[in-house]
């Protein structure tokens, strides 16, 4: 059972029943935030959604969700409520503070370059996950559906350089949340007890840095590409099939009629016969979504498109 409407706010209590408002009830607790899932601003998750790995994968593939999993450290930068005191010594609330989270990652430079793209204002909503695999969502206005917490300023902070004998290299992201009512009342927790996945299983997209081997010749019907991971430019991405590629010739896209992998991570794609000075673009492609995010062996990949020009015979 993992429909959000059925599990929101529930905590596994063994055989205990009743309302969890006193010391005899089960406490619904949330731990240290170490995971974020950015959602397109305003995206609504229907209450009858099966909240599982497969559902999250569809959101990630469609570009609706961007997971940030396993932060190395967390810091709460939330502002305090501000008060004023009148001449009689009575306090009045002036301004409600707003929550602000900082998550620090130690994941390497390809990851750092990618999360730098997050810096924005009012562009995302966020689901928050803790170290135990619980997830916190905001409730939608109808009280039946769910969404991410409304975010304002998101900043991918300047990368911290390693100091000899000191802390390792890292990069942090800060998120300020704008809706205090969401934070205080209009939210729900999906407890790990009722979910069939852990945060580390949430699909994330790995970059591929495609490389065309050689300059295609006039009348050729094949093109050879290497597909290493963008993170290190060495590790081969294996197991791709012809449907995972799209070749565009002078603006006309086609799926290769064949893709032969040999050696690992190097693909010979069979395409329409080429003509001198044809402009060729090669990319990964998923015709179902459709976009450039492909699934191979239960791992998501996305390539950077590359171009070349057919040589004159």
Secondary structure, DSSP 4 states (H G I P E B T S, - for coil): --BHHHHTT----TT--S-S-STTS-------EEEEEEEETT-EE-TT-B-SHHHHHHHHHHTSEEEE---SEEEE-PPPPEEEE-TTS-EEEEE----EEEEEE---HHHHHHHGGG-EES-EEEEEEETTS-EEEEEPTTSS-EEPEEEEEEEEPPPBPP-TTSPPPBEEEEEEE--HHHHHTSEEEE-GGG-S--GGGS--EEEEEEEE-SPPPTT--EEEEEEEETTTS-SB-----GGGEEEEETTEEE--SEEEE-STTEEEEE-SPP-TT-EEEEEE-BTTTTBSEEEETTEEEEEPPEEEEPPP-
